[in-house]
């Protein structure tokens, strides 16, 4: 397993390097100038030039890129242009909230996706299978900004059982924090849970159609034992890969969900950074998301290799 990990590390580092260059270049292509935004609409050209010099924006682009990468390698992210404070402090404040939302949403994805997949593949009730198919179709068809509003209207306005937005830290009030977390986590998890459930359903159905499963069924082995001991493990490897990909989608979708539910995470920080042309905040945030996605994919490949030894042999 260690040698397998070492073989994957160079490609992961190459992806991070390429992503850093693309992020840096694309942000510079976005219309707008941080110096002009900071100086204000009535500032003189001399004032704008002085701000550009102070921020280092008048240096060649390659020099700016090299300075940014050097700061990342030393752990000094520097100050924010417009929001104020150190970039590391800003990211640290929002990272906990985003990680909390993403992890709980990932838990919902696993629980709901497993339920959708197992019941859809094994239930003998046509009504249950139809209900699951309709639920997964609706979860995939309705975008999060619509489902989020519907969840707020139903549970916060009509029923009045959950708060419409905001966040409370778990250490301060765990029961109240869970109430604030439930709606955004469910909104974020629904599309990924539907995708996972469909893949798991197809995998279980293929596994149950194998000859050895039919032979075991004819031998009198209980269907539940065949499902949990043989069919489900056989369907897991591709589902694990899909789950790793959906984790990246959860991180990206958290930006939109945080805006809907006023969740104070990295999504709100990214929105503020983009509006104010705060290059250090935005480029560090984007590279952080890419790094998390690369790490998740690497861990996913390790789990896949552990589940399927043929991957390690190759």
Backbone bond lengths (Angstrom), bond angles and torsions (degrees), N, CA, C in turn:
res aa  C-N    CA-C-N  psi(-1)  N-CA   C-N-CA  omega(-1)  CA-C   N-CA-C  phi
1 X - - - 1.460 - - 1.526 111.70 -
2 X 1.343 116.57 -35.63 1.453 119.49 -179.87 1.525 111.28 -65.64
3 X 1.326 116.58 -42.78 1.460 119.83 178.99 1.530 110.67 -64.78
4 X 1.324 116.64 -35.47 1.466 120.30 177.61 1.528 109.94 -63.36
5 X 1.340 116.30 -41.67 1.459 120.51 179.02 1.528 110.82 -64.98
6 X 1.325 117.13 -42.62 1.461 120.26 -179.79 1.526 111.85 -63.90
7 X 1.317 117.43 -31.72 1.458 119.91 178.32 1.528 111.56 -71.48
8 X 1.325 116.86 -25.90 1.463 119.93 -178.01 1.527 112.55 -87.82
9 X 1.321 118.74 -21.23 1.458 121.05 -175.26 1.531 113.60 -61.45
10 X 1.352 120.01 -44.30 1.478 117.88 -179.36 1.523 113.64 -57.29
11 X 1.325 117.85 -41.51 1.471 119.69 179.32 1.523 110.91 -66.30
12 X 1.344 117.42 -36.31 1.465 120.02 177.99 1.526 110.85 -65.02
13 X 1.328 117.55 -42.63 1.465 120.76 178.33 1.529 111.11 -65.65
14 X 1.327 116.58 -36.76 1.463 120.07 178.00 1.526 110.75 -64.59
15 X 1.326 117.35 -39.85 1.467 120.98 177.97 1.526 110.42 -62.83
16 X 1.329 117.35 -42.46 1.459 120.67 179.22 1.525 111.50 -63.55
17 X 1.336 116.41 -42.44 1.459 119.54 179.05 1.522 111.07 -63.49
18 X 1.326 117.46 -46.11 1.466 120.62 179.32 1.523 110.94 -63.84
19 X 1.327 117.02 -40.10 1.464 120.15 179.85 1.526 110.73 -64.94
20 X 1.324 117.43 -40.08 1.469 119.95 179.62 1.528 110.86 -62.02
21 X 1.325 116.85 -42.12 1.464 120.02 -179.69 1.538 110.73 -66.24
22 X 1.324 117.09 -43.07 1.464 120.35 179.97 1.524 111.42 -65.67
23 X 1.326 116.79 -41.80 1.465 119.97 179.16 1.525 110.39 -61.59
24 X 1.322 115.98 -46.40 1.464 120.48 -179.87 1.529 110.61 -60.62
25 X 1.331 117.04 -45.02 1.462 120.54 -176.33 1.522 111.59 -69.73
26 X 1.336 118.03 -42.87 1.462 120.69 -176.32 1.522 111.26 -66.43
27 X 1.333 117.56 -38.07 1.458 119.62 178.95 1.525 111.27 -63.34
28 X 1.336 116.73 -35.00 1.466 119.32 178.77 1.526 111.82 -72.75
29 X 1.323 117.22 -19.93 1.455 120.24 178.48 1.526 112.92 -85.28
30 X 1.335 116.94 -15.26 1.469 120.77 178.78 1.527 108.82 -68.50
31 X 1.333 118.08 132.35 1.472 119.87 179.92 1.527 111.06 -59.40
32 X 1.324 114.96 142.01 1.454 120.24 178.87 1.518 111.30 120.42
33 X 1.320 115.94 152.84 1.458 122.52 -178.00 1.521 108.55 -129.95
34 X 1.337 118.44 123.52 1.469 119.44 178.92 1.521 112.91 -57.99
35 X 1.324 117.15 -37.99 1.462 119.56 -179.45 1.522 111.45 -64.10
36 X 1.319 116.77 -41.65 1.466 120.48 178.48 1.527 111.05 -65.61
37 X 1.339 117.21 -39.99 1.471 120.64 178.55 1.519 111.20 -64.30
38 X 1.339 117.26 -39.98 1.457 120.76 -179.65 1.524 111.57 -71.95
39 X 1.329 116.91 -37.37 1.460 119.84 -177.16 1.519 112.58 -72.58
40 X 1.329 117.00 -30.29 1.454 119.84 -178.84 1.513 112.08 97.64
41 X 1.312 117.16 164.24 1.475 120.32 -174.42 1.524 113.92 -67.95
42 X 1.345 118.90 -24.24 1.470 121.65 -175.18 1.526 112.43 -100.20
43 X 1.334 118.07 9.24 1.461 120.23 -177.35 1.522 110.93 -73.67
44 X 1.300 115.02 150.52 1.465 120.76 178.63 1.526 109.63 -80.76
45 X 1.343 117.74 159.68 1.473 120.04 176.27 1.514 112.99 -57.40
46 X 1.336 117.38 -33.45 1.458 119.37 179.10 1.528 111.39 -65.66
47 X 1.327 115.74 -38.98 1.469 119.04 178.42 1.524 110.92 -65.42
48 X 1.340 116.73 -43.53 1.467 120.89 178.32 1.520 110.31 -62.17
49 X 1.341 117.23 -41.65 1.464 120.70 179.50 1.520 111.09 -64.93
50 X 1.328 116.83 -37.66 1.470 119.65 178.75 1.530 111.35 -65.98
51 X 1.336 116.34 -38.96 1.470 119.52 178.58 1.529 110.24 -67.23
52 X 1.332 116.73 -41.31 1.467 119.98 177.81 1.526 110.90 -61.19
53 X 1.331 116.12 -39.74 1.464 119.22 178.64 1.526 111.11 -66.90
54 X 1.340 116.59 -40.34 1.469 120.11 -179.23 1.526 111.53 -66.44
55 X 1.323 116.66 -36.99 1.466 120.87 179.85 1.527 113.04 -83.17
56 X 1.296 118.34 -10.12 1.458 121.41 -178.48 1.508 113.33 80.87
57 X 1.319 117.93 17.31 1.462 121.08 -177.38 1.522 112.77 -80.52
58 X 1.335 117.54 -10.94 1.453 120.17 177.53 1.521 112.63 -88.37
59 X 1.337 117.33 -3.40 1.466 121.24 177.60 1.530 109.72 -76.10
60 X 1.344 118.03 158.20 1.474 120.10 176.04 1.523 111.30 -57.26
61 X 1.340 115.62 149.39 1.466 120.00 -175.13 1.528 111.84 -60.23
62 X 1.321 117.17 -39.45 1.464 119.06 179.39 1.518 111.12 -64.72
63 X 1.310 117.24 -35.61 1.466 119.95 176.73 1.527 110.60 -66.85
64 X 1.344 116.44 -40.73 1.462 119.20 177.08 1.527 110.91 -63.00
65 X 1.330 115.87 -41.51 1.467 119.41 179.71 1.521 110.75 -64.70
66 X 1.341 117.42 -44.22 1.458 120.78 179.49 1.533 110.95 -62.99
67 X 1.340 116.32 -38.62 1.469 119.70 178.34 1.523 110.90 -65.27
68 X 1.347 116.33 -39.63 1.471 119.79 179.28 1.529 110.93 -64.90
69 X 1.330 117.59 -47.08 1.464 120.63 -179.57 1.525 110.42 -63.45
70 X 1.341 116.47 -40.89 1.464 119.14 177.74 1.515 112.25 -61.63
71 X 1.339 116.78 -39.72 1.465 119.91 177.57 1.521 111.46 -65.19
72 X 1.336 116.69 -38.70 1.467 119.82 178.05 1.521 111.18 -63.41
73 X 1.327 116.85 -42.65 1.464 120.41 -177.37 1.518 111.81 -67.73
74 X 1.334 117.43 -29.75 1.464 120.60 178.44 1.523 112.36 -88.95
75 X 1.337 117.63 -6.50 1.460 120.92 -179.92 1.510 114.89 82.00
76 X 1.333 117.97 6.90 1.460 121.92 179.17 1.525 108.45 -101.82
77 X 1.325 117.46 98.71 1.452 121.40 -177.37 1.514 113.20 -80.00
78 X 1.309 117.06 -12.53 1.452 120.02 176.00 1.519 113.15 80.37
79 X 1.344 115.68 -178.49 1.469 119.84 -178.78 1.521 112.43 -86.47
80 X 1.315 114.92 159.61 1.459 121.00 173.41 1.519 109.97 -78.60
81 X 1.336 116.64 145.12 1.457 120.66 177.99 1.522 111.93 -69.30
82 X 1.329 116.32 -50.71 1.460 121.07 -167.20 1.523 113.97 -117.37
83 X 1.335 117.41 -38.19 1.469 119.84 -175.05 1.523 110.51 -70.12
84 X 1.342 116.31 -38.82 1.449 120.60 179.79 1.517 112.03 103.45
85 X 1.333 116.58 142.66 1.454 121.56 179.71 1.512 111.34 91.75
86 X 1.332 115.31 176.66 1.453 121.35 178.27 1.521 110.13 -78.22
87 X 1.337 115.90 142.08 1.464 120.30 -179.56 1.527 110.36 -62.60
88 X 1.320 117.36 -38.72 1.470 120.35 -179.57 1.524 110.91 -62.02
89 X 1.337 117.13 -38.07 1.470 119.89 178.44 1.523 111.13 -69.25
90 X 1.335 116.52 -40.92 1.468 119.77 179.34 1.519 111.40 -62.95
91 X 1.337 116.16 -44.93 1.463 119.66 179.47 1.519 110.78 -67.41
92 X 1.328 116.49 -39.83 1.461 119.55 179.24 1.517 112.94 -62.26
93 X 1.346 116.34 -36.69 1.468 119.30 179.58 1.527 111.85 -67.60
94 X 1.335 116.66 -37.99 1.463 119.16 -177.86 1.508 114.31 -88.20
95 X 1.350 116.85 -19.25 1.465 119.74 -175.16 1.518 112.03 -65.62
96 X 1.321 116.73 -39.08 1.461 119.52 -179.22 1.517 112.16 -62.60
97 X 1.343 116.36 -42.64 1.461 119.80 -179.68 1.524 111.46 -66.89
98 X 1.338 117.39 -42.80 1.460 120.32 178.86 1.519 111.64 -66.74
99 X 1.332 117.07 -41.51 1.468 120.41 178.18 1.523 110.67 -62.90
100 X 1.319 116.75 -40.42 1.469 120.77 178.25 1.524 110.77 -61.32
101 X 1.322 116.39 -47.17 1.462 120.86 179.88 1.525 111.16 -63.88
102 X 1.338 117.21 -44.21 1.463 120.65 -177.51 1.517 111.81 -67.11
103 X 1.313 118.34 -41.49 1.469 121.06 -178.46 1.526 111.27 -66.62
104 X 1.325 117.35 -42.47 1.467 119.21 178.30 1.523 110.05 -67.25
105 X 1.335 117.68 -38.76 1.465 120.30 175.90 1.523 110.73 -63.40
106 X 1.343 117.63 -39.12 1.462 120.65 177.30 1.526 111.11 -63.39
107 X 1.328 116.92 -37.49 1.469 120.17 175.54 1.523 110.79 -62.67
108 X 1.336 117.48 -42.57 1.455 121.00 176.25 1.530 111.13 -62.63
109 X 1.336 116.60 -38.87 1.466 120.36 179.25 1.524 110.13 -60.88
110 X 1.321 117.56 -46.00 1.462 120.99 -178.55 1.521 111.23 -65.62
111 X 1.333 116.68 -45.79 1.465 119.98 -177.27 1.530 110.81 -67.63
112 X 1.334 116.60 -51.19 1.465 119.67 -177.88 1.527 111.31 -68.46
113 X 1.343 117.09 -40.97 1.460 119.77 179.63 1.513 112.38 -63.35
114 X 1.339 116.52 -40.82 1.462 119.72 177.44 1.525 111.19 -64.49
115 X 1.339 116.17 -42.44 1.467 119.66 178.78 1.526 111.06 -63.57
116 X 1.342 116.80 -44.62 1.466 120.06 178.59 1.531 111.06 -61.19
117 X 1.328 116.57 -44.37 1.460 120.40 -176.25 1.514 113.13 -68.94
118 X 1.326 116.81 -46.60 1.467 120.35 -176.88 1.522 111.00 -68.55
119 X 1.331 117.01 -47.26 1.467 119.27 -179.50 1.524 111.31 -67.65
120 X 1.318 117.08 -38.07 1.457 119.47 179.59 1.516 113.25 -65.86
121 X 1.338 116.74 -28.89 1.460 120.05 -177.83 1.518 113.28 -91.84
122 X 1.337 118.02 -26.04 1.471 119.65 -170.94 1.525 114.07 -116.54
123 X 1.341 118.29 -16.79 1.460 118.99 -176.30 1.528 110.48 -67.28
124 X 1.300 115.02 138.71 1.460 120.82 177.72 1.522 112.35 -90.67
125 X 1.324 116.37 -7.13 1.464 120.50 -179.29 1.527 109.28 -86.82
126 X 1.295 115.42 123.44 1.457 119.74 178.24 1.516 111.21 -65.61
127 X 1.330 116.83 -31.41 1.457 120.47 -179.16 1.522 110.77 -69.21
128 X 1.309 116.83 -40.48 1.472 119.49 178.30 1.521 110.70 -64.41
129 X 1.325 116.95 -44.40 1.466 119.63 179.43 1.528 111.02 -63.71
130 X 1.331 116.41 -38.76 1.467 119.20 178.46 1.528 111.42 -67.59
131 X 1.326 116.77 -38.74 1.464 120.37 179.17 1.531 110.75 -65.40
132 X 1.328 116.43 -41.13 1.470 119.99 178.51 1.529 110.44 -65.76
133 X 1.328 116.40 -42.36 1.465 119.48 178.81 1.533 110.89 -62.61
134 X 1.317 117.10 -41.50 1.464 120.45 179.45 1.532 110.84 -67.26
135 X 1.335 116.90 -39.49 1.459 120.17 -179.81 1.517 111.70 -65.32
136 X 1.323 117.30 -45.92 1.467 120.16 -179.91 1.529 111.19 -66.69
137 X 1.321 117.02 -37.14 1.470 119.66 177.39 1.518 111.01 -63.87
138 X 1.325 117.01 -43.77 1.469 120.40 179.25 1.527 110.84 -66.06
139 X 1.333 117.46 -39.44 1.460 120.44 179.62 1.519 111.94 -64.05
140 X 1.329 116.73 -33.08 1.458 120.70 178.96 1.524 111.74 -80.95
141 X 1.319 117.52 -33.08 1.463 121.32 -174.34 1.525 112.49 -80.91
142 X 1.335 117.24 -34.34 1.463 120.60 -175.89 1.526 109.10 -88.03
143 X 1.318 119.54 121.53 1.470 121.22 179.90 1.523 111.28 -69.34
144 X 1.339 117.72 158.11 1.470 120.29 -176.49 1.521 113.84 -60.50
145 X 1.345 118.51 -33.21 1.469 118.06 -178.42 1.532 111.46 -70.02
146 X 1.346 117.13 -19.71 1.464 120.03 174.31 1.527 110.58 -87.31
147 X 1.341 116.47 -48.31 1.467 119.41 179.93 1.525 111.17 -62.76
148 X 1.343 116.92 -33.86 1.465 119.12 177.71 1.511 111.92 -63.54
149 X 1.320 116.75 -44.43 1.466 120.18 178.23 1.527 110.71 -64.31
150 X 1.332 116.91 -41.19 1.468 120.19 178.83 1.528 111.16 -62.65
151 X 1.342 116.88 -41.12 1.459 120.04 178.55 1.527 111.30 -64.10
152 X 1.329 116.96 -40.19 1.463 120.25 178.75 1.526 110.36 -65.21
153 X 1.331 116.14 -44.45 1.473 119.15 -179.47 1.528 110.68 -62.48
154 X 1.338 116.61 -43.59 1.458 119.71 -175.86 1.524 112.37 -71.29
155 X 1.335 116.87 -53.52 1.472 119.89 -170.70 1.528 113.54 -89.58
156 X 1.326 117.99 -25.05 1.464 119.64 -178.89 1.518 112.84 -99.47
157 X 1.340 117.53 -37.85 1.457 120.02 -175.70 1.530 111.30 -93.54
158 X 1.342 116.71 -53.55 1.468 119.89 -175.47 1.528 111.15 -74.52
159 X 1.331 116.29 -55.15 1.469 119.36 -177.52 1.525 112.80 -85.09
160 X 1.324 117.36 -30.78 1.459 120.87 178.37 1.513 114.46 66.12
161 X 1.335 117.45 32.88 1.463 120.01 -177.06 1.526 112.64 -103.28
162 X 1.338 117.59 -14.79 1.458 121.08 -178.76 1.519 109.51 -134.93
163 X 1.334 117.88 150.37 1.470 120.32 178.59 1.522 111.18 -72.14
164 X 1.331 117.86 149.39 1.463 120.17 -176.56 1.516 114.51 -77.70
165 X 1.320 118.39 -18.89 1.456 119.73 -178.82 1.511 110.83 -178.89
166 X 1.351 114.87 175.92 1.444 120.31 -177.65 1.520 111.63 101.39
167 X 1.321 115.87 -177.77 1.462 120.53 -177.91 1.520 109.55 -150.31
168 X 1.316 115.10 142.68 1.461 123.53 172.13 1.521 107.48 -126.27
169 X 1.318 117.36 132.95 1.462 121.30 -178.42 1.526 110.45 -66.67
170 X 1.343 115.59 142.34 1.459 120.50 -179.30 1.522 111.50 -62.89
171 X 1.309 117.44 -34.82 1.462 119.91 -177.89 1.527 111.73 -69.30
172 X 1.324 116.72 -25.63 1.463 119.87 179.99 1.530 111.87 -80.34
173 X 1.316 117.12 -47.66 1.475 121.83 -178.28 1.520 108.39 -153.97
174 X 1.334 118.57 92.77 1.478 120.29 -175.09 1.517 113.61 -59.64
175 X 1.333 117.76 -41.57 1.466 119.49 -177.73 1.526 111.24 -67.70
176 X 1.318 117.55 -40.16 1.458 120.54 178.87 1.531 110.73 -71.29
177 X 1.328 116.34 -36.66 1.465 120.03 178.67 1.524 111.13 -62.89
178 X 1.338 117.00 -38.47 1.461 120.23 178.89 1.527 110.97 -64.26
179 X 1.320 117.73 -35.33 1.460 120.19 178.86 1.526 111.01 -66.83
180 X 1.330 117.34 -41.39 1.461 120.40 178.49 1.527 111.98 -69.28
181 X 1.333 116.84 -26.88 1.461 120.88 -174.75 1.521 112.87 -85.94
182 X 1.321 117.80 -23.98 1.464 121.13 -169.93 1.530 112.57 -61.95
183 X 1.314 118.55 -50.64 1.472 120.90 -175.53 1.536 112.72 -66.14
184 X 1.339 120.29 -49.70 1.477 117.85 178.84 1.516 113.18 -64.03
185 X 1.332 118.18 -36.88 1.459 119.72 178.80 1.521 111.30 -66.67
186 X 1.322 117.15 -40.48 1.467 120.23 178.29 1.518 110.82 -66.54
187 X 1.331 117.87 -42.40 1.466 121.61 178.22 1.528 110.71 -60.85
188 X 1.323 116.98 -41.35 1.462 121.10 -179.53 1.523 111.85 -70.81
189 X 1.334 117.42 -31.04 1.461 121.15 -172.26 1.522 114.03 -85.92
190 X 1.319 118.60 -24.87 1.463 120.70 -170.16 1.540 113.97 -57.17
191 X 1.334 120.79 -49.88 1.473 118.71 -178.99 1.528 112.71 -62.23
192 X 1.332 117.34 -43.50 1.463 120.05 -179.73 1.521 111.50 -67.10
193 X 1.326 117.37 -36.50 1.459 119.88 177.24 1.522 111.29 -64.50
194 X 1.325 117.00 -37.26 1.466 120.17 178.08 1.525 110.97 -65.56
195 X 1.338 117.30 -43.19 1.464 120.72 178.17 1.522 110.41 -63.58
196 X 1.320 116.83 -46.02 1.466 120.34 -179.60 1.519 111.03 -62.55
197 X 1.336 116.94 -41.85 1.458 120.24 -179.92 1.512 112.51 -62.25
198 X 1.328 117.89 -39.95 1.467 120.62 -179.99 1.527 111.33 -68.06
199 X 1.327 116.45 -42.58 1.466 119.04 178.31 1.522 110.84 -64.66
200 X 1.333 116.67 -41.97 1.457 119.92 -179.58 1.518 110.83 -66.62
201 X 1.322 117.61 -39.13 1.467 121.18 177.46 1.528 110.47 -59.58
202 X 1.324 116.94 -48.15 1.468 120.40 -179.78 1.529 110.94 -63.48
203 X 1.324 116.87 -39.74 1.456 119.88 179.64 1.518 112.85 -65.70
204 X 1.325 116.47 -41.80 1.467 119.78 178.36 1.517 110.79 -66.28
205 X 1.325 117.05 -41.17 1.473 119.52 178.81 1.523 111.38 -62.95
206 X 1.329 117.49 -39.37 1.469 119.46 177.07 1.519 111.07 -66.75
207 X 1.332 116.32 -39.85 1.466 119.10 -179.89 1.525 111.24 -67.32
208 X 1.322 117.85 -39.22 1.470 120.82 179.48 1.516 112.31 -68.74
209 X 1.330 117.57 -19.06 1.460 120.64 179.11 1.528 112.97 -87.91
210 X 1.351 116.97 -2.74 1.463 120.07 179.66 1.530 110.26 -67.55
211 X 1.332 114.93 153.89 1.472 120.15 -177.46 1.522 112.30 -63.60
212 X 1.338 117.06 -37.96 1.474 117.78 -176.70 1.521 111.16 -69.24
213 X 1.346 117.17 -28.26 1.459 119.46 176.37 1.530 109.64 -70.85
214 X 1.317 116.97 -40.71 1.466 119.80 177.57 1.520 111.12 -63.86
215 X 1.335 116.49 -39.61 1.464 119.82 178.34 1.519 110.80 -64.74
216 X 1.353 116.35 -42.60 1.465 119.79 179.29 1.523 111.09 -65.77
217 X 1.332 116.89 -36.53 1.461 120.02 177.33 1.523 110.96 -64.66
218 X 1.334 116.06 -42.16 1.461 119.82 178.43 1.523 111.46 -65.89
219 X 1.347 116.34 -27.57 1.466 119.85 179.22 1.518 112.30 -78.81
220 X 1.319 118.03 -5.09 1.454 120.74 175.27 1.505 115.33 96.03
221 X 1.336 118.87 12.08 1.465 120.96 177.91 1.528 108.84 -72.32
222 X 1.321 115.87 138.68 1.464 121.62 -175.14 1.527 110.73 -61.15
223 X 1.337 117.81 137.55 1.470 120.45 179.67 1.527 113.27 -58.14
224 X 1.341 116.72 -36.19 1.466 118.57 179.92 1.523 111.21 -64.47
225 X 1.329 116.82 -39.45 1.458 120.18 178.14 1.529 110.77 -66.07
226 X 1.317 116.98 -40.04 1.464 120.16 178.23 1.533 110.91 -63.70
227 X 1.335 116.42 -37.83 1.451 120.22 -178.40 1.523 111.34 -66.73
228 X 1.335 116.49 -53.11 1.456 120.05 -171.56 1.523 113.35 -82.23
229 X 1.320 117.67 -25.70 1.462 119.89 -177.74 1.519 113.58 -96.49
230 X 1.324 117.83 -21.42 1.469 119.46 -173.70 1.539 112.66 -128.79
231 X 1.323 117.77 -55.34 1.469 119.60 -174.25 1.534 111.68 -67.94
232 X 1.337 116.84 -47.32 1.461 119.68 -177.37 1.529 112.35 -65.35
233 X 1.345 119.94 -46.72 1.473 118.10 175.93 1.523 113.03 -59.79
234 X 1.326 117.80 -34.29 1.454 119.47 178.46 1.514 113.41 -68.78
235 X 1.326 116.76 -25.05 1.461 120.77 179.95 1.519 113.10 -90.81
236 X 1.324 118.24 -6.46 1.459 120.58 -172.32 1.527 115.67 -72.72
237 X 1.352 121.16 -42.54 1.472 119.16 -172.72 1.525 115.10 -51.34
238 X 1.344 120.48 -53.07 1.472 117.29 177.94 1.523 113.62 -65.98
239 X 1.338 116.86 -28.43 1.458 120.29 179.05 1.524 110.26 -69.19
240 X 1.342 117.34 -35.90 1.467 120.98 177.46 1.522 110.23 -62.88
241 X 1.331 116.97 -43.46 1.462 120.31 176.54 1.521 110.92 -60.32
242 X 1.327 116.82 -44.66 1.460 120.67 178.03 1.529 111.09 -61.93
243 X 1.334 117.24 -39.55 1.457 120.69 -179.69 1.529 110.60 -63.43
244 X 1.342 116.74 -38.08 1.453 119.21 176.59 1.519 111.85 -63.63
245 X 1.320 116.84 -40.02 1.466 120.18 177.75 1.525 110.88 -66.66
246 X 1.322 116.90 -39.62 1.460 119.94 -179.71 1.521 111.56 -68.08
247 X 1.338 117.76 -27.06 1.458 119.89 175.69 1.518 110.36 -62.10
248 X 1.335 116.34 -40.00 1.457 119.00 174.71 1.511 112.43 -63.62
249 X 1.336 116.73 -38.86 1.463 119.86 177.20 1.530 111.18 -65.25
250 X 1.327 116.86 -33.77 1.460 119.83 177.60 1.523 110.84 -64.28
251 X 1.322 116.41 -41.56 1.463 119.82 179.15 1.529 110.81 -63.35
252 X 1.336 115.97 -42.38 1.457 118.68 177.74 1.510 112.59 -68.68
253 X 1.331 117.09 -40.45 1.458 120.51 -179.92 1.513 113.70 -70.48
254 X 1.349 116.39 -20.78 1.462 119.25 179.67 1.521 111.93 -62.52
255 X 1.337 117.22 -28.22 1.465 120.44 179.11 1.522 110.71 -60.90
256 X 1.333 117.14 -46.04 1.461 121.37 179.94 1.518 111.56 -71.25
257 X 1.327 116.74 -43.45 1.468 120.09 -178.01 1.525 111.06 -64.67
258 X 1.333 116.94 -36.75 1.463 119.65 177.99 1.524 111.47 -63.24
259 X 1.336 116.55 -35.21 1.464 119.20 178.07 1.528 110.95 -68.58
260 X 1.338 117.30 -36.68 1.467 120.66 -178.86 1.523 110.98 -67.41
261 X 1.325 116.47 -43.38 1.465 121.09 -172.49 1.529 112.67 -103.49
262 X 1.344 117.43 14.61 1.471 121.73 178.68 1.524 111.15 51.73
263 X 1.324 115.38 45.47 1.465 121.80 -178.97 1.537 108.32 -89.17
264 X 1.313 119.31 120.40 1.474 121.62 -171.92 1.531 112.60 -80.36
265 X 1.319 116.90 68.85 1.461 121.10 -179.34 1.515 111.88 -115.46
266 X 1.321 115.00 -157.48 1.454 120.78 -178.45 1.525 112.29 -68.48
267 X 1.327 117.34 -24.24 1.451 119.87 178.96 1.522 112.00 -62.52
268 X 1.316 116.91 -46.11 1.460 119.83 177.58 1.522 111.56 -65.06
269 X 1.329 116.68 -36.84 1.460 120.61 177.52 1.522 110.97 -64.77
270 X 1.337 117.24 -41.53 1.466 120.55 177.87 1.522 111.06 -64.32
271 X 1.332 116.74 -39.48 1.467 119.78 178.75 1.520 110.98 -63.20
272 X 1.328 117.19 -44.27 1.461 120.39 178.13 1.524 111.15 -63.63
273 X 1.332 117.15 -41.48 1.452 120.26 -179.81 1.516 112.71 -64.33
274 X 1.337 117.54 -39.65 1.455 120.82 179.03 1.525 111.10 -68.33
275 X 1.308 117.69 -41.99 1.462 120.66 -178.87 1.528 111.43 -64.42
276 X 1.329 117.49 -34.36 1.466 120.99 -175.96 1.529 112.93 -100.05
277 X 1.357 117.11 6.68 1.464 121.78 179.97 1.525 110.52 57.42
278 X 1.324 116.50 41.72 1.468 121.67 -179.38 1.525 108.54 -86.81
279 X 1.342 117.02 87.54 1.450 121.83 -173.76 1.537 113.28 -55.84
280 X 1.331 120.17 -49.70 1.480 118.88 -176.87 1.527 113.05 -57.61
281 X 1.326 117.03 -41.58 1.467 120.04 -177.68 1.524 110.39 -67.06
282 X 1.337 116.68 -48.49 1.464 120.52 -174.13 1.519 110.93 -67.69
283 X 1.333 118.38 -46.62 1.457 119.49 -175.73 1.530 111.59 -69.79
284 X 1.325 117.82 -34.21 1.465 119.43 175.88 1.523 111.27 -68.69
285 X 1.339 116.34 -38.78 1.463 119.82 178.23 1.522 111.53 -64.58
286 X 1.323 116.63 -46.16 1.464 119.66 -178.63 1.525 111.10 -64.18
287 X 1.322 117.09 -42.08 1.462 119.12 179.38 1.530 110.78 -67.32
288 X 1.328 117.16 -33.76 1.465 120.10 175.85 1.518 111.08 -62.69
289 X 1.324 117.22 -43.12 1.467 120.72 178.88 1.526 111.07 -64.03
290 X 1.334 116.77 -40.18 1.464 119.96 176.92 1.520 110.34 -64.01
291 X 1.338 116.96 -42.41 1.461 120.31 -179.87 1.530 111.38 -62.94
292 X 1.337 116.24 -41.93 1.468 119.17 177.89 1.519 110.23 -63.41
293 X 1.326 116.98 -42.37 1.461 120.25 179.23 1.527 110.84 -62.51
294 X 1.338 117.90 -41.35 1.469 121.29 179.08 1.527 110.39 -64.46
295 X 1.322 117.04 -42.73 1.471 120.14 179.32 1.521 110.61 -63.98
296 X 1.339 116.34 -42.46 1.473 119.71 178.79 1.523 110.51 -62.13
297 X 1.327 117.17 -42.23 1.462 120.18 178.97 1.525 111.03 -64.94
298 X 1.332 116.73 -37.69 1.459 120.07 178.25 1.528 110.75 -65.12
299 X 1.322 116.73 -43.73 1.462 120.11 177.18 1.525 110.99 -65.03
300 X 1.335 116.25 -36.94 1.458 119.91 177.51 1.522 111.52 -62.37
301 X 1.333 116.41 -42.84 1.467 119.90 178.20 1.529 111.40 -63.76
302 X 1.334 116.52 -35.91 1.475 119.52 177.77 1.526 110.82 -66.22
303 X 1.331 116.10 -42.67 1.474 119.04 178.09 1.518 110.07 -64.77
304 X 1.331 116.99 -40.96 1.463 121.01 178.04 1.520 110.00 -60.58
305 X 1.345 116.56 -44.53 1.459 120.10 179.02 1.531 111.92 -64.96
306 X 1.334 115.91 -31.87 1.462 118.84 177.86 1.529 111.03 -71.89
307 X 1.333 116.79 -37.43 1.455 120.51 178.82 1.528 112.34 -73.71
308 X 1.344 116.52 -33.95 1.464 120.85 -177.12 1.527 108.44 -123.81
309 X 1.339 119.13 96.69 1.463 121.73 -177.55 1.527 113.53 -59.48
310 X 1.338 118.03 -20.27 1.468 119.02 179.16 1.518 111.55 -60.91
311 X 1.330 117.61 -30.88 1.459 121.58 178.23 1.518 110.00 -63.90
312 X 1.329 117.32 -43.78 1.458 120.22 179.06 1.517 111.38 -65.37
313 X 1.313 117.72 -38.31 1.461 120.15 -179.45 1.524 110.66 -65.66
314 X 1.328 116.16 -36.52 1.457 118.91 179.22 1.515 111.54 -68.89
